Amino acid sequence: MRVKITLACSECKQRNYNTYKNKKNDPDKLKFNKYCRFCRKHTIHNETK
């Protein structure tokens, strides 16, 4: 059930991180507060395709 997802910065839209999630436990899109090296600050990163 684990699938690979990509996380993109909500401000600059750069795809910075890859991770895995369990679709059964997290059917909605994930959001994480992570560091963006392009913005040079912590921003919200959303799940993308």
mmCIF file of the N, C-alpha and C atoms, coordinates in Angstrom:
data_MODEL
# 
_entry.id   MODEL 
# 
loop_
_atom_site.group_PDB 
_atom_site.id 
_atom_site.type_symbol 
_atom_site.label_atom_id 
_atom_site.label_alt_id 
_atom_site.label_comp_id 
_atom_site.label_asym_id 
_atom_site.label_entity_id 
_atom_site.label_seq_id 
_atom_site.pdbx_PDB_ins_code 
_atom_site.Cartn_x 
_atom_site.Cartn_y 
_atom_site.Cartn_z 
_atom_site.occupancy 
_atom_site.B_iso_or_equiv 
_atom_site.pdbx_formal_charge 
_atom_site.auth_seq_id 
_atom_site.auth_comp_id 
_atom_site.auth_asym_id 
_atom_site.auth_atom_id 
_atom_site.pdbx_PDB_model_num 
ATOM 1   N N  . MET A 1 1  ? 0.809  -1.210 0.000  1.00 0.00 ? 1  MET A N  1 
ATOM 2   C CA . MET A 1 1  ? 0.000  0.000  0.000  1.00 0.00 ? 1  MET A CA 1 
ATOM 3   C C  . MET A 1 1  ? 0.846  1.265  0.000  1.00 0.00 ? 1  MET A C  1 
ATOM 4   N N  . ARG A 1 2  ? 2.151  1.148  0.224  1.00 0.00 ? 2  ARG A N  1 
ATOM 5   C CA . ARG A 1 2  ? 2.989  2.353  0.281  1.00 0.00 ? 2  ARG A CA 1 
ATOM 6   C C  . ARG A 1 2  ? 3.331  2.810  -1.134 1.00 0.00 ? 2  ARG A C  1 
ATOM 7   N N  . VAL A 1 3  ? 3.143  4.107  -1.365 1.00 0.00 ? 3  VAL A N  1 
ATOM 8   C CA . VAL A 1 3  ? 3.445  4.689  -2.672 1.00 0.00 ? 3  VAL A CA 1 
ATOM 9   C C  . VAL A 1 3  ? 4.430  5.843  -2.491 1.00 0.00 ? 3  VAL A C  1 
ATOM 10  N N  . LYS A 1 4  ? 5.224  6.076  -3.517 1.00 0.00 ? 4  LYS A N  1 
ATOM 11  C CA . LYS A 1 4  ? 6.200  7.165  -3.493 1.00 0.00 ? 4  LYS A CA 1 
ATOM 12  C C  . LYS A 1 4  ? 5.500  8.463  -3.883 1.00 0.00 ? 4  LYS A C  1 
ATOM 13  N N  . ILE A 1 5  ? 5.737  9.533  -3.111 1.00 0.00 ? 5  ILE A N  1 
ATOM 14  C CA . ILE A 1 5  ? 5.147  10.834 -3.412 1.00 0.00 ? 5  ILE A CA 1 
ATOM 15  C C  . ILE A 1 5  ? 6.254  11.882 -3.462 1.00 0.00 ? 5  ILE A C  1 
ATOM 16  N N  . THR A 1 6  ? 5.951  13.007 -4.090 1.00 0.00 ? 6  THR A N  1 
ATOM 17  C CA . THR A 1 6  ? 6.876  14.130 -4.184 1.00 0.00 ? 6  THR A CA 1 
ATOM 18  C C  . THR A 1 6  ? 6.274  15.308 -3.441 1.00 0.00 ? 6  THR A C  1 
ATOM 19  N N  . LEU A 1 7  ? 7.118  16.038 -2.713 1.00 0.00 ? 7  LEU A N  1 
ATOM 20  C CA . LEU A 1 7  ? 6.664  17.205 -1.971 1.00 0.00 ? 7  LEU A CA 1 
ATOM 21  C C  . LEU A 1 7  ? 7.190  18.463 -2.653 1.00 0.00 ? 7  LEU A C  1 
ATOM 22  N N  . ALA A 1 8  ? 6.292  19.433 -2.876 1.00 0.00 ? 8  ALA A N  1 
ATOM 23  C CA . ALA A 1 8  ? 6.657  20.683 -3.539 1.00 0.00 ? 8  ALA A CA 1 
ATOM 24  C C  . ALA A 1 8  ? 6.416  21.854 -2.602 1.00 0.00 ? 8  ALA A C  1 
ATOM 25  N N  . CYS A 1 9  ? 7.287  22.836 -2.680 1.00 0.00 ? 9  CYS A N  1 
ATOM 26  C CA . CYS A 1 9  ? 7.179  24.042 -1.861 1.00 0.00 ? 9  CYS A CA 1 
ATOM 27  C C  . CYS A 1 9  ? 5.925  24.810 -2.267 1.00 0.00 ? 9  CYS A C  1 
ATOM 28  N N  . SER A 1 10 ? 5.199  25.316 -1.282 1.00 0.00 ? 10 SER A N  1 
ATOM 29  C CA . SER A 1 10 ? 3.962  26.049 -1.573 1.00 0.00 ? 10 SER A CA 1 
ATOM 30  C C  . SER A 1 10 ? 4.234  27.459 -2.081 1.00 0.00 ? 10 SER A C  1 
ATOM 31  N N  . GLU A 1 11 ? 5.441  27.999 -1.859 1.00 0.00 ? 11 GLU A N  1 
ATOM 32  C CA . GLU A 1 11 ? 5.754  29.361 -2.287 1.00 0.00 ? 11 GLU A CA 1 
ATOM 33  C C  . GLU A 1 11 ? 6.414  29.408 -3.662 1.00 0.00 ? 11 GLU A C  1 
ATOM 34  N N  . CYS A 1 12 ? 7.473  28.619 -3.855 1.00 0.00 ? 12 CYS A N  1 
ATOM 35  C CA . CYS A 1 12 ? 8.190  28.683 -5.137 1.00 0.00 ? 12 CYS A CA 1 
ATOM 36  C C  . CYS A 1 12 ? 7.850  27.526 -6.076 1.00 0.00 ? 12 CYS A C  1 
ATOM 37  N N  . LYS A 1 13 ? 7.080  26.550 -5.607 1.00 0.00 ? 13 LYS A N  1 
ATOM 38  C CA . LYS A 1 13 ? 6.600  25.407 -6.402 1.00 0.00 ? 13 LYS A CA 1 
ATOM 39  C C  . LYS A 1 13 ? 7.701  24.452 -6.850 1.00 0.00 ? 13 LYS A C  1 
ATOM 40  N N  . GLN A 1 14 ? 8.893  24.548 -6.262 1.00 0.00 ? 14 GLN A N  1 
ATOM 41  C CA . GLN A 1 14 ? 9.970  23.609 -6.573 1.00 0.00 ? 14 GLN A CA 1 
ATOM 42  C C  . GLN A 1 14 ? 9.693  22.277 -5.888 1.00 0.00 ? 14 GLN A C  1 
ATOM 43  N N  . ARG A 1 15 ? 9.985  21.189 -6.584 1.00 0.00 ? 15 ARG A N  1 
ATOM 44  C CA . ARG A 1 15 ? 9.804  19.856 -6.008 1.00 0.00 ? 15 ARG A CA 1 
ATOM 45  C C  . ARG A 1 15 ? 11.109 19.447 -5.330 1.00 0.00 ? 15 ARG A C  1 
ATOM 46  N N  . ASN A 1 16 ? 11.112 19.466 -3.996 1.00 0.00 ? 16 ASN A N  1 
ATOM 47  C CA . ASN A 1 16 ? 12.343 19.309 -3.240 1.00 0.00 ? 16 ASN A CA 1 
ATOM 48  C C  . ASN A 1 16 ? 12.526 17.947 -2.598 1.00 0.00 ? 16 ASN A C  1 
ATOM 49  N N  . TYR A 1 17 ? 11.461 17.296 -2.196 1.00 0.00 ? 17 TYR A N  1 
ATOM 50  C CA . TYR A 1 17 ? 11.569 16.080 -1.389 1.00 0.00 ? 17 TYR A CA 1 
ATOM 51  C C  . TYR A 1 17 ? 10.758 14.944 -1.991 1.00 0.00 ? 17 TYR A C  1 
ATOM 52  N N  . ASN A 1 18 ? 11.260 13.723 -1.784 1.00 0.00 ? 18 ASN A N  1 
ATOM 53  C CA . ASN A 1 18 ? 10.531 12.501 -2.105 1.00 0.00 ? 18 ASN A CA 1 
ATOM 54  C C  . ASN A 1 18 ? 10.342 11.729 -0.814 1.00 0.00 ? 18 ASN A C  1 
ATOM 55  N N  . THR A 1 19 ? 9.182  11.088 -0.680 1.00 0.00 ? 19 THR A N  1 
ATOM 56  C CA . THR A 1 19 ? 8.921  10.277 0.499  1.00 0.00 ? 19 THR A CA 1 
ATOM 57  C C  . THR A 1 19 ? 7.874  9.230  0.143  1.00 0.00 ? 19 THR A C  1 
ATOM 58  N N  . TYR A 1 20 ? 7.523  8.421  1.117  1.00 0.00 ? 20 TYR A N  1 
ATOM 59  C CA . TYR A 1 20 ? 6.521  7.377  0.931  1.00 0.00 ? 20 TYR A CA 1 
ATOM 60  C C  . TYR A 1 20 ? 5.368  7.615  1.893  1.00 0.00 ? 20 TYR A C  1 
ATOM 61  N N  . LYS A 1 21 ? 4.186  7.202  1.468  1.00 0.00 ? 21 LYS A N  1 
ATOM 62  C CA . LYS A 1 21 ? 3.046  7.262  2.371  1.00 0.00 ? 21 LYS A CA 1 
ATOM 63  C C  . LYS A 1 21 ? 2.180  6.030  2.187  1.00 0.00 ? 21 LYS A C  1 
ATOM 64  N N  . ASN A 1 22 ? 1.414  5.706  3.223  1.00 0.00 ? 22 ASN A N  1 
ATOM 65  C CA . ASN A 1 22 ? 0.476  4.606  3.188  1.00 0.00 ? 22 ASN A CA 1 
ATOM 66  C C  . ASN A 1 22 ? -0.876 5.179  2.787  1.00 0.00 ? 22 ASN A C  1 
ATOM 67  N N  . LYS A 1 23 ? -1.369 4.788  1.614  1.00 0.00 ? 23 LYS A N  1 
ATOM 68  C CA . LYS A 1 23 ? -2.633 5.334  1.109  1.00 0.00 ? 23 LYS A CA 1 
ATOM 69  C C  . LYS A 1 23 ? -3.827 4.967  1.984  1.00 0.00 ? 23 LYS A C  1 
ATOM 70  N N  . LYS A 1 24 ? -3.724 3.847  2.670  1.00 0.00 ? 24 LYS A N  1 
ATOM 71  C CA . LYS A 1 24 ? -4.826 3.413  3.521  1.00 0.00 ? 24 LYS A CA 1 
ATOM 72  C C  . LYS A 1 24 ? -4.946 4.305  4.759  1.00 0.00 ? 24 LYS A C  1 
ATOM 73  N N  . ASN A 1 25 ? -3.802 4.678  5.359  1.00 0.00 ? 25 ASN A N  1 
ATOM 74  C CA . ASN A 1 25 ? -3.828 5.510  6.564  1.00 0.00 ? 25 ASN A CA 1 
ATOM 75  C C  . ASN A 1 25 ? -3.956 6.997  6.250  1.00 0.00 ? 25 ASN A C  1 
ATOM 76  N N  . ASP A 1 26 ? -3.437 7.440  5.107  1.00 0.00 ? 26 ASP A N  1 
ATOM 77  C CA . ASP A 1 26 ? -3.446 8.862  4.724  1.00 0.00 ? 26 ASP A CA 1 
ATOM 78  C C  . ASP A 1 26 ? -4.033 9.030  3.328  1.00 0.00 ? 26 ASP A C  1 
ATOM 79  N N  . PRO A 1 27 ? -5.336 8.950  3.181  1.00 0.00 ? 27 PRO A N  1 
ATOM 80  C CA . PRO A 1 27 ? -5.914 9.084  1.835  1.00 0.00 ? 27 PRO A CA 1 
ATOM 81  C C  . PRO A 1 27 ? -5.849 10.518 1.295  1.00 0.00 ? 27 PRO A C  1 
ATOM 82  N N  . ASP A 1 28 ? -5.770 11.517 2.196  1.00 0.00 ? 28 ASP A N  1 
ATOM 83  C CA . ASP A 1 28 ? -5.698 12.909 1.763  1.00 0.00 ? 28 ASP A CA 1 
ATOM 84  C C  . ASP A 1 28 ? -4.264 13.284 1.422  1.00 0.00 ? 28 ASP A C  1 
ATOM 85  N N  . LYS A 1 29 ? -4.112 14.461 0.792  1.00 0.00 ? 29 LYS A N  1 
ATOM 86  C CA . LYS A 1 29 ? -2.772 14.942 0.466  1.00 0.00 ? 29 LYS A CA 1 
ATOM 87  C C  . LYS A 1 29 ? -2.058 15.399 1.727  1.00 0.00 ? 29 LYS A C  1 
ATOM 88  N N  . LEU A 1 30 ? -0.760 15.084 1.805  1.00 0.00 ? 30 LEU A N  1 
ATOM 89  C CA . LEU A 1 30 ? 0.030  15.417 2.988  1.00 0.00 ? 30 LEU A CA 1 
ATOM 90  C C  . LEU A 1 30 ? 0.609  16.822 2.895  1.00 0.00 ? 30 LEU A C  1 
ATOM 91  N N  . LYS A 1 31 ? 0.834  17.426 4.072  1.00 0.00 ? 31 LYS A N  1 
ATOM 92  C CA . LYS A 1 31 ? 1.497  18.721 4.173  1.00 0.00 ? 31 LYS A CA 1 
ATOM 93  C C  . LYS A 1 31 ? 2.546  18.622 5.266  1.00 0.00 ? 31 LYS A C  1 
ATOM 94  N N  . PHE A 1 32 ? 3.758  19.098 4.960  1.00 0.00 ? 32 PHE A N  1 
ATOM 95  C CA . PHE A 1 32 ? 4.848  19.108 5.925  1.00 0.00 ? 32 PHE A CA 1 
ATOM 96  C C  . PHE A 1 32 ? 5.489  20.481 5.944  1.00 0.00 ? 32 PHE A C  1 
ATOM 97  N N  . ASN A 1 33 ? 5.979  20.882 7.110  1.00 0.00 ? 33 ASN A N  1 
ATOM 98  C CA . ASN A 1 33 ? 6.766  22.102 7.209  1.00 0.00 ? 33 ASN A CA 1 
ATOM 99  C C  . ASN A 1 33 ? 8.234  21.698 7.093  1.00 0.00 ? 33 ASN A C  1 
ATOM 100 N N  . LYS A 1 34 ? 8.847  21.982 5.928  1.00 0.00 ? 34 LYS A N  1 
ATOM 101 C CA . LYS A 1 34 ? 10.212 21.551 5.663  1.00 0.00 ? 34 LYS A CA 1 
ATOM 102 C C  . LYS A 1 34 ? 11.023 22.722 5.108  1.00 0.00 ? 34 LYS A C  1 
ATOM 103 N N  . TYR A 1 35 ? 12.340 22.543 5.094  1.00 0.00 ? 35 TYR A N  1 
ATOM 104 C CA . TYR A 1 35 ? 13.230 23.592 4.612  1.00 0.00 ? 35 TYR A CA 1 
ATOM 105 C C  . TYR A 1 35 ? 13.294 23.583 3.085  1.00 0.00 ? 35 TYR A C  1 
ATOM 106 N N  . CYS A 1 36 ? 13.144 24.754 2.483  1.00 0.00 ? 36 CYS A N  1 
ATOM 107 C CA . CYS A 1 36 ? 13.271 24.905 1.033  1.00 0.00 ? 36 CYS A CA 1 
ATOM 108 C C  . CYS A 1 36 ? 14.596 25.611 0.755  1.00 0.00 ? 36 CYS A C  1 
ATOM 109 N N  . ARG A 1 37 ? 15.486 24.960 0.012  1.00 0.00 ? 37 ARG A N  1 
ATOM 110 C CA . ARG A 1 37 ? 16.791 25.559 -0.242 1.00 0.00 ? 37 ARG A CA 1 
ATOM 111 C C  . ARG A 1 37 ? 16.713 26.677 -1.272 1.00 0.00 ? 37 ARG A C  1 
ATOM 112 N N  . PHE A 1 38 ? 15.626 26.765 -2.026 1.00 0.00 ? 38 PHE A N  1 
ATOM 113 C CA . PHE A 1 38 ? 15.468 27.839 -3.000 1.00 0.00 ? 38 PHE A CA 1 
ATOM 114 C C  . PHE A 1 38 ? 14.938 29.115 -2.327 1.00 0.00 ? 38 PHE A C  1 
ATOM 115 N N  . CYS A 1 39 ? 13.995 28.955 -1.407 1.00 0.00 ? 39 CYS A N  1 
ATOM 116 C CA . CYS A 1 39 ? 13.474 30.092 -0.637 1.00 0.00 ? 39 CYS A CA 1 
ATOM 117 C C  . CYS A 1 39 ? 14.383 30.446 0.542  1.00 0.00 ? 39 CYS A C  1 
ATOM 118 N N  . ARG A 1 40 ? 15.216 29.485 0.942  1.00 0.00 ? 40 ARG A N  1 
ATOM 119 C CA . ARG A 1 40 ? 16.124 29.611 2.092  1.00 0.00 ? 40 ARG A CA 1 
ATOM 120 C C  . ARG A 1 40 ? 15.383 29.851 3.401  1.00 0.00 ? 40 ARG A C  1 
ATOM 121 N N  . LYS A 1 41 ? 14.259 29.147 3.565  1.00 0.00 ? 41 LYS A N  1 
ATOM 122 C CA . LYS A 1 41 ? 13.499 29.207 4.812  1.00 0.00 ? 41 LYS A CA 1 
ATOM 123 C C  . LYS A 1 41 ? 12.580 27.998 4.888  1.00 0.00 ? 41 LYS A C  1 
ATOM 124 N N  . HIS A 1 42 ? 11.982 27.807 6.055  1.00 0.00 ? 42 HIS A N  1 
ATOM 125 C CA . HIS A 1 42 ? 11.019 26.725 6.238  1.00 0.00 ? 42 HIS A CA 1 
ATOM 126 C C  . HIS A 1 42 ? 9.677  27.152 5.669  1.00 0.00 ? 42 HIS A C  1 
ATOM 127 N N  . THR A 1 43 ? 9.109  26.306 4.815  1.00 0.00 ? 43 THR A N  1 
ATOM 128 C CA . THR A 1 43 ? 7.810  26.576 4.207  1.00 0.00 ? 43 THR A CA 1 
ATOM 129 C C  . THR A 1 43 ? 6.964  25.305 4.249  1.00 0.00 ? 43 THR A C  1 
ATOM 130 N N  . ILE A 1 44 ? 5.703  25.457 3.936  1.00 0.00 ? 44 ILE A N  1 
ATOM 131 C CA . ILE A 1 44 ? 4.808  24.298 3.827  1.00 0.00 ? 44 ILE A CA 1 
ATOM 132 C C  . ILE A 1 44 ? 5.093  23.597 2.503  1.00 0.00 ? 44 ILE A C  1 
ATOM 133 N N  . HIS A 1 45 ? 5.266  22.296 2.560  1.00 0.00 ? 45 HIS A N  1 
ATOM 134 C CA . HIS A 1 45 ? 5.465  21.477 1.366  1.00 0.00 ? 45 HIS A CA 1 
ATOM 135 C C  . HIS A 1 45 ? 4.251  20.559 1.208  1.00 0.00 ? 45 HIS A C  1 
ATOM 136 N N  . ASN A 1 46 ? 3.629  20.610 0.032  1.00 0.00 ? 46 ASN A N  1 
ATOM 137 C CA . ASN A 1 46 ? 2.431  19.834 -0.258 1.00 0.00 ? 46 ASN A CA 1 
ATOM 138 C C  . ASN A 1 46 ? 2.756  18.647 -1.143 1.00 0.00 ? 46 ASN A C  1 
ATOM 139 N N  . GLU A 1 47 ? 1.931  17.639 -1.034 1.00 0.00 ? 47 GLU A N  1 
ATOM 140 C CA . GLU A 1 47 ? 2.085  16.452 -1.887 1.00 0.00 ? 47 GLU A CA 1 
ATOM 141 C C  . GLU A 1 47 ? 1.690  16.785 -3.322 1.00 0.00 ? 47 GLU A C  1 
ATOM 142 N N  . THR A 1 48 ? 2.504  16.348 -4.274 1.00 0.00 ? 48 THR A N  1 
ATOM 143 C CA . THR A 1 48 ? 2.191  16.508 -5.701 1.00 0.00 ? 48 THR A CA 1 
ATOM 144 C C  . THR A 1 48 ? 2.286  15.159 -6.376 1.00 0.00 ? 48 THR A C  1 
ATOM 145 N N  . LYS A 1 49 ? 2.027  15.123 -7.674 1.00 0.00 ? 49 LYS A N  1 
ATOM 146 C CA . LYS A 1 49 ? 2.097  13.871 -8.414 1.00 0.00 ? 49 LYS A CA 1 
ATOM 147 C C  . LYS A 1 49 ? 3.523  13.447 -8.630 1.00 0.00 ? 49 LYS A C  1 
# 
